[in-house]
Amino acid sequence: MDKLQLYGYVACAAGAAALITGLLPQDKMDNVRAFMHKHLGQKDAKNDERVSPRLQLIVFGAFFIFIGLVISGLIRL
C-alpha cells in the first residue's frame, strides 16, 4: 500500500466520522452545537444567519468520503 492510497483511506475515515456526527439525533446534535459555539467564541446563536453545524458536518463528510474514494482508487472518474 503506497502513501497516496493510505491518505485516501484516512480521508474516507475522516469523512465517515463527520457524516455520522452530522446525522446524530437532535438531542446529541444540540450537545455538538453547544460545544462548537463555546469553542468558537460565539455569543448569540439565535441571531446567527450562518449555515448550521449539522449541514456543515454532512457536506464535509460527503466531500471527504468522495475525495478519499477517488484518491484510494476505489472509484474512477
Secondary structure, 3 states (H helix, E strand, C coil): CCHHHHHHHHHHHHHHHHHHHHCCCHHHHHHHHHHHHHHHCCCCCCCCCCCCHHHHHHHHHHHHHHHHHHHHCCCCC
